[in-house]
Amino acid sequence: TNIGSILASVNPYKPIPGLYSVDAIDLYRQHRLGELPPHIFATANECYCCLWKRHDSQCVLISGESGAGKTESTKLLLKFLSAMSQTSLGAPAPEKSTHVEEAILES
């Protein structure tokens, strides 16, 4: 659920088909926060929009107990940001390179 711009989520400890698919990325990239049900991709999209459209720095805090899914949430957030940054470029797929990808690789 969303509490303002905060996403509170629960690790289901099992895969849910389609929840984090490419189709889900496409769906959430086309909507603003609050227009669709709460999802980590909605939070990631809001960060992406603020970063590039408003030129505001962004920070995402992922918190929880051991086994809560922090690492998986981070991977999903980075998956969304990478997909967004790649589709924002008009170059052919092999030539796509972004600052986001470079930063991820360097880290």
N, C-alpha and C positions, 0 to 999 in steps of 0.2 A: 504494500500500500504506500501511497505517497502522503507525506506530512509536509505540505509546502513543497520545497524543492528537495526534501529528504526522502529517499527510498528506503523503506524497511522491507527486507525480504527474508525468506526462509529457505534453507537448503533442503530440497525434497529428497536428497540422498538416492535419487534414481532419475534416469533420463526421461524427459517429457518431450515426445516427438514434436518437432517444429517450433519449439519455444525459442530457440536461439539460431534458427536457420537463416539462410540468405534472404528468404522471403520476409522474415521478421525484421531483418535489417532494413530492407527496402520499405516496409510498412512504416517503421518508426522514423526513418529519415525524412519522410514526407509530412510529418505532423509535429506540432509543438508539444511541449510538456503539458500534460493534463487533457489532451484531446483524445488519447487512447488509454486503455488500462495501464496501470503502473508496470514498468518494465525497466530493466537496467539499460536497455537501448534508448529509452526515452530520456533517461538521465544523461547518457553519453551524448545524445543528440543535442541536448540543451547546452552541454559543455562545449561541444563543437561549434554550435551557432554563436555562443558568446565569445569564443576564442577568435573566430574568423570574421564574423559580421560586426561585432562591437569592439573588437580588438582589446578585449579584457582577458587578463590572465585567469587561468582556471586551476582549481585544485579539487580532487575527488578523494574523500576520506572513506576508506572501506574498513569497517571494524566488525569484530565478532570474536566469539570464543573459538578454540581449536575445533576444527571440523565443520565450522559454520559455512565455509565456502568462499573465504576471502580470496584465495588464489584463483579459483575458478571465476569469480566475479571480476577480478583484475584482467584475466585473459579475455573475458567477454567484452569488457570495456575497450580494451586495446584492439580486439577484433573489429568492433564497430568503428572506432576512430580510424583504423587503417582502411576499412572499406570506404568510409566517407571521404578520406583524403585521396584515395585512388580514383574514385568516380568524379571528383571535382576537377580532375585534369582531363584535357581533351586528347592527350597523347595516346598512341597505341599501348596496349597492356604491357609489352616488354619494356617500353621506355618510361613507364610511370615510376617516378621516384619522388618522395615528398620529405619534408622536414620531419614529419611525424614518424615515418618509417625509419629515417636515419637516426632519430633520437632513440627509438625503441631498440634498434640494432646496437647503438653505442652503449645503451644501459645494460 
